[in-house]
């Protein structure tokens, strides 16, 4: 009876260790897959945010360039108009 009791106890411990080992492998594989998916998603989100910010900055640059162009045209118009030039020379 004593040998049988030792065998059952040893078998239970072996079974527990096997289950623990297999479950830890499953957990590690799942964790690795989740980490890979997280890093891939992080890179995709980072690229999309960078692309959106670049588009916004290009729009701002275009607006500022247009305003500067209009300011330059206004300066040329003011400088060329004789009546305004007379007022500028008279005031100065």
C-alpha positions as CSV (number, residue, x, y, z in Angstrom):
1,X,0.0,0.0,0.0
2,X,2.8,2.3,0.8
3,X,4.4,1.9,-2.7
4,X,1.0,2.5,-4.4
5,X,0.6,5.7,-2.3
6,X,4.0,6.9,-3.3
7,X,3.3,6.2,-7.0
8,X,0.0,8.1,-6.9
9,X,1.6,11.0,-5.1
10,X,4.5,11.0,-7.6
11,X,2.1,10.7,-10.5
12,X,0.0,13.6,-9.3
13,X,3.1,15.8,-8.9
14,X,4.3,14.8,-12.4
15,X,0.9,15.6,-13.8
16,X,0.9,19.0,-12.0
17,X,4.3,19.8,-13.4
18,X,3.3,18.8,-16.9
19,X,0.2,20.9,-16.8
20,X,2.1,23.8,-15.3
21,X,4.7,23.5,-18.1
22,X,2.2,23.3,-20.9
23,X,0.1,26.1,-19.6
24,X,3.2,28.3,-19.2
25,X,4.1,27.6,-22.8
26,X,0.6,28.5,-23.9
27,X,0.8,31.7,-21.8
28,X,4.2,32.7,-23.2
29,X,3.2,32.1,-26.8
30,X,0.0,34.1,-26.3
31,X,2.0,36.9,-24.6
32,X,4.5,37.0,-27.5
33,X,1.7,37.2,-30.1
34,X,0.1,40.0,-28.1
35,X,3.3,41.9,-27.8
36,X,4.0,41.6,-31.5
37,X,0.5,42.8,-32.4
38,X,0.9,45.7,-30.0
39,X,4.1,46.9,-31.6
40,X,2.7,46.5,-35.1
41,X,-0.4,48.5,-34.1
42,X,1.8,51.1,-32.4
43,X,3.9,51.6,-35.6
44,X,0.8,51.9,-37.7
45,X,-0.8,54.5,-35.4
46,X,2.5,56.4,-35.3
47,X,2.7,56.5,-39.1
48,X,-0.9,57.7,-39.4
49,X,-0.4,60.4,-36.8
50,X,2.8,61.6,-38.5
51,X,1.0,61.6,-41.9
52,X,-1.9,63.6,-40.4
53,X,0.5,66.1,-38.8
54,X,2.4,66.5,-42.0
55,X,-0.8,67.2,-43.9
56,X,-1.8,69.8,-41.3
57,X,1.6,71.5,-41.5
58,X,1.4,71.6,-45.3
59,X,-2.0,73.3,-45.1
60,X,-0.7,75.9,-42.7
61,X,2.4,76.5,-44.9
62,X,0.1,76.9,-47.9
63,X,-2.1,79.4,-46.1
64,X,0.9,81.4,-44.8
65,X,2.5,81.4,-48.3
66,X,-0.8,82.7,-49.8
67,X,-1.1,85.4,-47.3
68,X,2.5,86.5,-47.9
69,X,1.9,86.5,-51.6
70,X,-1.2,88.7,-51.1
71,X,0.9,91.0,-48.9
72,X,3.6,91.3,-51.6
73,X,1.0,92.0,-54.3
74,X,-0.6,94.6,-52.1
75,X,2.8,96.2,-51.5
76,X,3.4,96.3,-55.3
77,X,-0.1,97.8,-55.9
78,X,0.5,100.5,-53.2
79,X,4.0,101.3,-54.6
80,X,2.8,101.5,-58.2
81,X,-0.3,103.7,-57.6
82,X,0.7,107.3,-58.2
83,X,-1.9,108.9,-55.9
84,X,-0.7,106.7,-52.9
85,X,2.9,107.4,-53.8
86,X,2.2,111.2,-53.6
87,X,0.6,110.8,-50.2
88,X,3.6,108.7,-49.0
89,X,6.1,111.3,-50.2
90,X,4.0,114.2,-48.9
91,X,3.7,112.6,-45.4
92,X,7.3,111.6,-45.2
